[in-house]
């Protein structure tokens, strides 16, 4: 920002304002227009596991009157998307959630913006760059602390109200019935995909797909720079420029070995996707023709 005539301080303040605004706006939109909009769906409530002791413990904390340390720790320590949507599914009051979420300004937004600004300002100075890296570590530590504190309060709520949280609620009966049906379908799927009953071609696709993903991971994670003098990707830092470091081509960050790893990853995705589609098709076909019966796909 200094290059454009502004001060570094003004840039940091603006970044903090924008970051905090985005965080709060996202949480509000996810809660009101995603979570609440899907709150009546039995399938969505089942996916959110709102009938389990853990989520009911979180619900009990979030529905406590006022702003408590437990409520704040869950809202700022948990992952953004699931927590915001869960608040909507539980139909929590938006204003109270926003107030309880506001400490994220100090816990996350300010440390992250400061760490980023220090990396930009001192990116070329190896000695001062350590200050920026320390700020990054502090930001990560604060997030971890919030998550640990949230876990503590949730566990405490479960222990204090265990019998209540384990008691089946009338509003959860549809979810429980749905999960029982899903378990029957999963059992049929497992039977249909048993190794002994798979055709040779499907076995080959499954083996090749699994082998490909291992090869891809090995190529990306292995110390090939030490042994082969090359790696999958070029060095590219947070403060690096695509124009300067990569000649304006973002794909130039991938080296030949990296393209090989990506190829194996795509092969794995295609083959495992084919296997899953095939198995689902076979299971649903047999279930439709003979309810509750899942015959072997092929003789061993």
C-alpha positions in Angstrom: 0.0 0.0 0.0 3.0 2.3 0.6 3.8 2.0 -3.1 0.4 3.4 -4.0 0.7 6.4 -1.7 -0.9 5.0 1.5 0.7 4.0 4.8 1.3 0.5 6.1 -0.8 1.3 9.2 -3.8 2.3 7.1 -3.4 -0.9 5.0 -3.4 -3.1 8.2 -6.5 -1.3 9.6 -8.3 -1.7 6.3 -7.4 -5.4 6.1 -8.6 -6.0 9.6 -11.9 -4.3 8.9 -12.4 -6.2 5.6 -11.4 -9.5 7.2 -13.7 -9.1 10.2 -16.6 -8.0 8.0 -16.2 -11.0 5.8 -16.1 -13.3 8.8 -19.2 -11.9 10.4 -21.1 -11.7 7.1 -20.3 -15.3 6.2 -21.4 -16.5 9.6 -24.7 -14.6 9.3 -25.5 -15.8 5.8 -24.5 -19.4 6.5 -26.7 -19.4 9.6 -29.8 -17.7 8.2 -29.9 -18.7 4.6 -28.3 -22.2 4.7 -28.7 -23.6 8.2 -32.2 -22.3 8.9 -33.3 -23.0 5.4 -32.4 -26.6 5.7 -33.4 -27.0 9.4 -36.6 -28.9 8.5 -34.8 -31.5 6.4 -34.5 -34.8 8.2 -31.6 -35.8 6.0 -29.7 -32.6 6.8 -30.4 -32.9 10.5 -29.1 -36.5 10.3 -25.9 -35.4 8.6 -25.5 -32.7 11.3 -26.0 -35.5 13.9 -28.2 -33.2 16.0 -29.5 -36.3 17.9 -26.1 -37.4 19.2 -24.9 -36.6 22.7 -22.0 -34.5 21.4 -24.1 -32.1 19.2 -26.8 -32.0 21.9 -24.1 -31.0 24.4 -23.1 -28.2 22.0 -26.7 -27.2 21.5 -27.2 -27.0 25.3 -24.2 -24.6 25.6 -25.2 -22.5 22.6 -28.8 -22.1 23.9 -27.6 -20.9 27.4 -28.8 -17.3 28.1 -26.3 -14.6 27.8 -22.7 -14.6 26.5 -20.6 -17.3 28.2 -17.0 -18.4 27.8 -18.2 -21.8 26.7 -20.4 -20.3 23.9 -17.7 -18.0 22.7 -15.1 -20.8 22.6 -17.3 -23.0 20.4 -18.2 -20.2 18.0 -14.6 -18.9 17.5 -12.8 -22.2 18.0 -14.8 -24.5 15.8 -14.6 -24.6 12.0 -16.4 -21.7 10.4 -18.8 -23.5 8.0 -20.1 -26.3 10.3 -20.5 -24.1 13.3 -22.4 -21.4 11.4 -24.7 -23.9 9.6 -25.3 -25.7 12.9 -26.4 -22.5 14.6 -29.0 -22.1 11.8 -30.2 -25.7 12.1 -30.6 -25.2 15.8 -32.5 -21.9 15.1 -30.3 -19.8 17.4 -31.0 -16.1 17.6 -28.7 -14.4 15.1 -28.0 -11.3 17.1 -26.8 -13.2 20.1 -24.6 -15.5 17.9 -23.0 -12.4 16.3 -22.2 -10.9 19.7 -20.7 -14.1 21.0 -18.7 -14.5 17.7 -17.3 -10.9 17.8 -14.2 -11.8 19.9 -12.9 -13.5 16.8 -11.6 -10.1 15.9 -8.9 -10.3 18.6 -8.5 -14.1 18.6 -8.1 -14.6 14.9 -8.5 -11.7 12.5 -6.0 -9.3 14.1 -3.2 -11.9 14.5 -3.6 -13.2 11.0 -3.7 -9.8 9.4 -0.6 -8.7 11.4 1.3 -11.9 10.5 0.4 -11.3 6.8 1.4 -7.7 6.9 4.7 -8.5 8.6 5.5 -11.1 5.9 4.9 -8.5 3.2 6.9 -5.7 4.9 9.8 -7.9 6.0 9.6 -10.6 3.4 13.1 -9.7 2.0 14.8 -9.4 5.4 15.6 -12.8 6.7 16.2 -11.5 10.3 13.0 -9.5 10.6 11.1 -12.2 8.7 11.4 -14.3 11.9 9.0 -11.8 13.6 6.4 -12.5 10.9 6.8 -16.2 11.3 6.3 -15.8 15.1 3.1 -13.9 14.4 1.9 -16.7 12.2 2.7 -19.2 15.1 0.8 -17.0 17.6 -2.2 -16.8 15.3 -2.2 -20.6 15.0 -1.8 -21.1 18.7 -4.7 -18.9 19.5 -6.9 -20.9 17.2 -5.7 -24.2 18.8 -6.3 -22.8 22.3 -9.9 -21.8 21.4 -10.6 -25.3 20.0 -9.2 -27.1 23.0 -11.3 -24.9 25.4 -14.4 -25.6 23.3 -13.7 -29.3 23.5 -13.3 -29.0 27.3 -16.7 -27.3 27.7 -18.5 -29.7 25.4 -17.1 -32.7 27.3 -18.1 -31.0 30.6 -21.6 -30.5 29.4 -21.9 -34.2 28.3 -20.7 -35.4 31.7 -23.0 -33.1 33.6 -26.1 -33.9 31.6 -25.3 -37.4 30.3 -28.6 -39.0 31.1 -30.6 -36.1 29.5 -28.5 -36.1 26.4 -28.8 -39.8 25.9 -32.6 -39.7 26.2 -34.4 -39.9 22.8 -36.3 -36.8 21.9 -39.6 -36.9 19.9 -38.1 -34.5 17.3 -35.3 -37.0 16.7 -37.3 -40.0 15.9 -37.4 -39.4 12.1 -33.6 -39.1 12.2 -33.2 -42.3 14.0 -35.5 -44.1 11.6 -33.6 -42.7 8.6 -30.3 -43.8 10.1 -31.6 -47.4 10.6 -32.6 -47.5 7.0 -29.3 -46.1 5.9 -27.5 -48.8 7.9 -29.5 -51.5 6.1 -28.5 -50.0 2.8 -24.8 -49.7 3.9 -24.9 -53.4 5.0 -26.2 -54.3 1.6 -23.5 -52.2 -0.1 -20.8 -53.8 1.9 -22.1 -57.2 1.0 -22.3 -56.3 -2.7 -18.7 -55.0 -2.6 -17.1 -57.9 -0.8 -13.9 -58.8 -2.5 -14.8 -62.4 -3.1 -17.8 -61.4 -5.2 -16.2 -58.8 -7.4 -15.6 -59.4 -11.2 -12.0 -59.4 -12.3 -12.3 -56.1 -14.2 -13.7 -54.3 -11.1 -11.0 -55.8 -8.9 -8.4 -54.5 -11.4 -9.9 -51.0 -11.3 -10.0 -51.0 -7.5 -6.4 -52.2 -7.2 -5.1 -49.8 -9.8 -7.0 -46.9 -8.3 -5.6 -47.5 -4.8 -2.1 -48.1 -6.2 -2.3 -44.8 -8.2 -3.2 -42.7 -5.2 -0.3 -44.2 -3.2 2.1 -43.4 -6.1 0.8 -39.8 -6.2 1.2 -39.3 -2.5 4.7 -40.8 -2.6 5.8 -38.5 -5.5 4.5 -35.4 -3.7 5.8 -36.2 -0.2 9.0 -38.0 -1.0 12.5 -36.3 -0.6 13.1 -36.4 -4.4 14.9 -33.1 -4.3 17.6 -34.8 -2.3 17.9 -37.9 -4.5 16.9 -36.7 -8.0 17.7 -33.0 -7.8 14.0 -32.1 -8.6 10.7 -32.0 -6.9 7.0 -31.8 -7.8 6.7 -28.0 -7.3 8.9 -24.9 -7.4 9.5 -23.0 -4.3 6.7 -20.4 -3.9 6.1 -18.4 -0.7 3.2 -16.4 0.5 4.9 -13.2 -0.5 6.1 -14.5 -3.9 4.9 -13.0 -7.1 3.4 -15.0 -10.0 4.9 -12.5 -12.5 8.4 -12.6 -11.0 8.7 -16.1 -9.7 6.7 -17.9 -12.3 6.9 -15.7 -15.4 3.2 -14.8 -15.2 2.1 -18.4 -15.6 0.6 -19.9 -12.4 0.9 -23.4 -13.7 4.7 -23.0 -14.0 4.8 -23.8 -10.2 4.3 -27.5 -11.2 7.4 -29.3 -12.4 7.4 -32.4 -14.6 7.5 -34.7 -11.6 4.5 -32.8 -10.3 2.5 -33.4 -13.4 3.2 -37.1 -13.1 1.9 -37.1 -9.6 -1.2 -35.2 -10.7 -1.7 -37.7 -13.5 -1.7 -40.6 -11.0 -4.1 -38.7 -8.7 -6.5 -38.2 -11.6 -6.3 -41.8 -12.6 -7.0 -42.8 -9.0 -10.0 -40.5 -8.8 -11.4 -41.8 -12.1 -11.0 -45.5 -11.3 -12.3 -45.3 -7.7 -15.2 -43.1 -8.9 -16.0 -45.8 -11.5 -15.9 -48.5 -8.8 -18.1 -46.6 -6.5 -20.6 -45.8 -9.2 -20.6 -49.5 -10.4 -21.1 -50.8 -6.9 -24.0 -48.4 -6.1 -25.7 -49.3 -9.4 -25.4 -53.0 -8.7 -26.7 -52.7 -5.1 -29.6 -50.5 -6.0 -30.5 -52.7 -9.0 -30.6 -55.9 -6.9 -32.4 -54.1 -4.1 -35.1 -53.0 -6.4 -35.7 -56.4 -8.0 -35.4 -58.4 -4.7 -36.0 -56.2 -1.7 -33.7 -57.0 1.2 -31.7 -59.6 -0.8 -28.2 -58.9 -2.0 -26.8 -61.8 -4.0 -23.1 -62.1 -4.8 -21.9 -60.3 -7.9 -20.0 -63.2 -9.1 -18.9 -66.6 -7.9 -15.5 -66.6 -6.2 
